[in-house]
Amino acid sequence: MMIKLKEHRDEYLSIFNQSEEERSRTEKIRLDKQEQDNYNKQQILTQFEKKVQAEVDTRISNEDELRKYLETKFVHFHE
């Protein structure tokens, strides 16, 4: 995170030393880069949520199977 902040700070400092045209071009590049970073973060979060949901589904399935197994054993033991 600190690296990103330093990069953005350096970009802003360099913007003040450039012409107006270069500033607008650099600002557009910076915004595009920031948009891409946000998109990448969103993709990472989406993948993480899918993995968490898959893990939850697996654990619920395993819990149900174990519960059914124990109920069956209990019924047979009771008989």
Order of alpha helices (4+ residues) and beta strands (2+ residues): alpha-alpha
